[in-house]
Amino acid sequence: MQNYKALILLFIFSLSAVSCFEDNDDIGVTANEINDFVWKGMNLFYLYKDDVPDLANDRFSGNGEYASYLNNFSTPPDLFESLIYERENVDRFSWIVDDYLALEQLFQGNSITNGMEYSLFLAPNSTTEAVGIIRLVLPDGPADNNDLKRGDIFYAIDGVKLTLDNFRSLTSKDTYTLNLGFYNDKGTIDTDDDSIDPLNRDVNLSKVQYSENPVFKIEIINVGGENVGYLMYNGFTAGSENELNAVFGEFKSNNVQHLVLDLRYNPGGRVNVETFLASMITGQYTGDLFQKLIYNSTLQSNNTDYNFANKLDDGGIINSLGLNKIYVLTTGRSASASEGLINSLMPYMNEIIQIGTTTVGKTQASRTLYDSPNFQRAGANPNHTYAMQPLIANGVNKDDVAVPGTGLPPSIGFEYQERPLNYGILGDINEPMLALALADIENSSSKISDIKSKSAKIFKLLMDSNDFNPLEGGMIID
């Protein structure tokens, strides 16, 4: 919980203890004005409203008691946090921001980034030093343009070694120099003297505005005379359905008979895009129920069905493969709409082989609430830019089964933890997680055993770069 609050505070404007502050237009706005928006929005939409006594419709006897209640909270985030139901165990995903303009950019795939995602680990044979290992490089971003690769190691920033005490501050800067290193095993099998040593290569990076294409990688691989389509998809971003459809058009024209869907770093996104992707994978269930969203007791009339489709919103015909079996690659970074896709396809597919590690465990959908009469963007209060993204509905499949809070585990026999010193090249047939899928398609149990049995150095994970951006992803509805 401590880490969660620290991360969320990175995105919340620092407010003084007094109940009046300045907005983006230098017009004074009282905290109570925004607090009123926070309470009313949560009272109407919050999925767990019935579990929070302060959100009961009869909570206040009159306007005076309501005003007094709002006065107890000096900032909108204070009030918002007090209304969250079991933050640690149930609702880990609702949040509030003071700048919805930046939030909207994020949902559109636009962000400020140096073009790489990485994990921070405890350095070998050290209790104080940390190392970073890059796991994803965004095309044509700063990291890519400086020839950084998946698997590159950095041990210091601006000449300062990473430690447990400084790695957050060093990696949060907008411009810095990565000091690259390499894993030195000293030529022995003994790990007691292993270390990360300087590579004598430094790379200067500056964060830039970047629009990420969630369709990260596609390949068509021939296995035993049959074509396998590989798609790495990193976010269910609004508008990406057209490019997805073009990809599936290419798969279809190449007679793809097997699909490996790589969602290992996909944090989620739009439910309608998720439904379109499900329709491209299948195609034989047009009109059938794919997923349901169930709202709180006040908004049962808003319950929504999402059905398999044969057309996109713009009228374009969906390119579908008619598959009954797929392979899905997942990690602890696969969340929300990624999990919803797997869960909602389960009743229809003969088999879904999930390769990797257990997913996040988020079955709920959220919506952006603005300070307007109907909580929509149009008519938002011009005197501030606060917005909320509370959980407002629970996503279930056609059999009313939700993704468990503990996440979706990999299929038995296909458990695989990514190994930082053997990440492999994404989309390459030798990349371990893809190789496991291809080995199963080839029906080679010996290859599966060989891939899983390869030894790997053990690292203790400290933090992932995406932990600095807890607002990314989710299962989003309009």
Steps between C-alpha positions, in 0.01 A plus 500: 500500500786736577646448150160549339442833672849619412442423135157658486637816658726542199185577302314712752554873532661598828231679692541719805320425821266793448176442312562747216752462223573614147392316188656509155334832421608674820142518625448409864309173544399371839577141587136456597385579146710215368419283802134536407580365154702213649228386741213529252693317229597217733149485647352445156758288316734321741481123460539439874262776609288261708808400702595858596269647770597860417363450147153394613217704346366577850841578650417869569193648666530828310726746320659618823621156600620436144698828494652422839605157373671648193680750724674212675716445190747770405576353159298301245747206507445470876126464452539268202732266687263486798226366270703214353388154606783284640785661310748219558280199431206602280531836324864543408423688181279810550678836495464875473712748303527878497575517125255318279668640189806287570273207583324525165834504321599183683181321396569594139841335519689829541745537786829656604761226480861421421375210291580200715350281770728334751512314829718590796661213689727456797853471366664157533680442830393837636247609759507869407568540127244478218517435127256570220432262211308621193210277396328707230627766258240711318564544126652836399501622860804647676625162623462341156671793331793450735522131408389368837370142490283266702728339758742795532616555857565831674663523841524880544341826387705815446795314645320426828456132582140391549415408858191412699494858626546692176359299207160671515645851488762416237256333258228764538700778332399624155856489367780274614793290384480123532826334594483155344647186646523125446453191714840364595492139621883493522497193274385265776176330601542641850266799541651638820738728310263602215461872442377768261807670357531817287469455125661840441200612297281791602169602339332837547119487502239776510129438540281613212132504409439162341196340338530126543367259242360210705546264205862442590606196299353259247655193344384207289698187585483167323493199732473157343344640184237706688507876548504648848403862551683683779363831628644701785231744607588743779178688570130495406527859381203680345541509123743209479225265385553602136867406508415179683252420226768558236730261686232233508439564130865416439472191721191390311654548157798292612277217623607535864377193687644571844518825698747604770367815668768671706341702782792473742530880547141601414338690791153515343290770337166532321237229536365560149847445350529181707170383348620578147820299557298205630289519183813495282633193680171313458240615247260211545313656792372829352213632711572271796573646843870558558513695826269670748559805716305502827454834683415586861148461642406857405601461136374154410330651198852578366599132487651449156548203271788488252435262212732349242485715186572467130545872440702780656335821616587666168328221308815318395468123474692316771769260380447189710698175524230269635737348756400264782842494666754774575821554693522805729824623657456670839698639793422692816471805270200357311192666642138592466382489137778247432355279772144574389582380149630166629217457750224586253641279224520197732136390459541501121848365430586130504831593660688808615861421586630775725879514515702697757399615846177594679330821391419801722143408598282796401150426383348845544445782251540871566385826346629856511267727700519875446354783707198565279124455551508156335864419590601505134777704337264752337411773745781420743566767761758730335643607836691179566618184322431234761353172377439159653546152357304280741406139445137505389421155358604139530587311182385138474481248218179351361494250788525785758856401589735785588879509495607404854673765707801270513531512120490238225769234545689351204393166361646200679836415352539843340618696803796719407660797675686743271872490569677837474827354370312300238216727394549420133379708206126560490344324202805281443436125489763448771349746748408263784130576545426498126721192462282316754191567290673393179629183667146407603370567149778272378391250767855481633494433873879469500538858374261623768701323769827634362376862496366480854803321642763752397668645806459866580652749740265603777430870551288662768254742338487843662275696264386516141505821297123470451460527876580869454187528287215327686242684288582305185270229372195371681173394338354826371146583391360828370 
